[in-house]
């Protein structure tokens, strides 16, 4: 079952961090600066359950600053539809701010994944994803080698 909101996405992120002991230890100092989080005997948890988008963004910022080269793998990414607008905004922020972070998207519904990550220029979230207005109608966005997304003229 997919996440039904940013609160659940945040909990899944914390669970992943708690299972990555070496990474968590490396990030501990930066994570202590996030007042909504606390370290306990069971690891990292949310103390204040308000503002999950903000807390998630702060965690990704700590990962970007202190995590070194970081690869984040998201499986069944098509199930993130409940958090898509905020998630895409978060991806744009991380992509533009932390070049040391890479996302790998996996899932069984490739068409949905492609729509989420490579939307038509008429899609309302296009500008959030790419940080710029939609291209000229004769330009299309296509997947390139690896994780590159490039613009190609017809």
C-alpha positions in Angstrom: 0.0 0.0 0.0 1.3 3.5 -0.9 1.6 6.5 1.3 -1.5 8.5 1.8 0.2 11.8 2.6 3.4 13.5 3.6 3.1 12.3 7.2 3.3 8.7 6.0 6.1 9.5 3.6 8.0 11.1 6.5 7.5 8.0 8.6 8.8 5.8 5.8 11.8 8.1 5.4 12.6 7.9 9.2 12.2 4.1 9.1 14.7 3.9 6.2 17.2 6.2 8.1 16.8 4.1 11.3 17.8 1.0 9.3 20.8 2.7 7.8 22.9 2.9 11.0 26.1 4.3 9.6 24.3 7.0 7.6 22.2 7.9 10.6 25.3 8.3 12.7 26.9 10.5 10.1 23.8 12.7 9.9 23.0 12.8 13.7 24.5 16.3 14.3 22.5 17.9 11.5 19.3 16.0 12.3 19.5 17.2 16.0 18.9 20.7 14.6 15.4 19.8 13.4 13.2 20.5 16.4 10.4 18.2 15.3 12.7 15.2 15.5 14.2 13.3 18.5 16.6 10.5 19.1 15.5 7.8 21.4 16.3 4.2 22.2 14.5 3.0 19.1 16.2 5.6 16.9 15.0 8.7 15.2 11.3 9.6 15.6 8.9 12.5 15.1 8.3 14.5 18.3 5.8 17.0 16.7 3.6 15.6 14.0 2.8 19.0 12.4 4.4 20.2 9.1 5.6 16.8 7.7 6.5 18.5 4.3 8.8 20.9 6.1 10.4 18.2 8.2 10.9 16.0 5.2 12.5 18.9 3.3 14.8 19.6 6.3 15.8 15.9 6.4 16.7 15.9 2.7 18.7 19.2 3.3 20.7 17.4 6.0 21.2 14.5 3.7 22.4 16.9 1.0 24.8 18.7 3.3 26.3 15.9 5.3 25.5 12.6 3.5 28.1 12.9 0.8 27.1 11.1 -2.4 23.6 9.9 -1.6 21.4 7.6 -3.7 17.7 7.4 -2.7 15.8 4.5 -4.2 12.0 4.8 -4.2 10.1 1.7 -5.1 6.5 1.7 -6.3 6.8 5.4 -7.0 3.5 5.4 -8.7 1.9 5.0 -5.3 3.2 8.5 -4.3 0.2 10.0 -6.1 -1.2 11.2 -2.7 1.9 13.4 -2.2 2.7 14.2 -5.9 2.5 18.0 -5.9 4.6 18.4 -2.7 6.8 15.5 -3.6 7.6 17.1 -7.0 8.3 20.4 -5.4 10.7 18.6 -3.0 12.4 16.8 -5.8 12.9 20.1 -7.7 14.4 21.6 -4.6 16.8 18.7 -3.9 17.7 18.5 -7.6 18.5 22.2 -7.9 20.3 22.4 -4.5 22.2 19.2 -3.9 23.9 17.7 -7.0 25.4 15.0 -4.7 21.9 13.4 -4.3 20.4 11.1 -6.9 17.0 9.5 -7.0 16.2 6.1 -8.5 12.6 5.5 -9.2 11.2 2.0 -9.5 7.7 0.7 -10.0 5.5 -1.7 -11.8 3.4 1.0 -13.6 6.0 2.6 -16.0 3.4 4.7 -17.7 2.4 6.3 -14.4 6.0 6.9 -13.4 6.7 8.5 -16.7 3.7 10.8 -16.4 4.9 11.8 -12.9 8.5 12.5 -13.9 8.1 13.5 -17.5 4.7 15.3 -17.7 3.3 16.9 -20.8 3.9 20.6 -21.0 0.2 21.2 -20.5 0.2 19.5 -17.0 -0.3 22.1 -14.2 2.8 20.9 -12.3 5.2 21.2 -15.2 6.7 24.5 -13.9 7.1 23.1 -10.4 9.0 20.1 -11.7 11.3 21.9 -14.1 11.3 25.4 -12.5 10.5 27.0 -15.8 7.5 27.6 -18.1 6.5 24.9 -20.5 8.6 24.7 -23.7 7.6 25.8 -27.1 5.0 23.3 -28.5 7.5 21.9 -30.9 9.8 20.9 -28.1 9.3 17.7 -26.1 11.0 16.4 -23.0 12.5 12.9 -23.3 14.4 10.6 -21.0 18.1 10.5 -21.8 20.9 8.2 -20.7 20.8 7.4 -17.0 18.8 9.8 -15.0 19.2 12.8 -17.3 16.2 14.5 -18.7 16.9 16.6 -21.8 15.0 18.7 -24.2 14.9 17.5 -27.8 13.7 19.4 -30.9 11.4 17.5 -33.3 
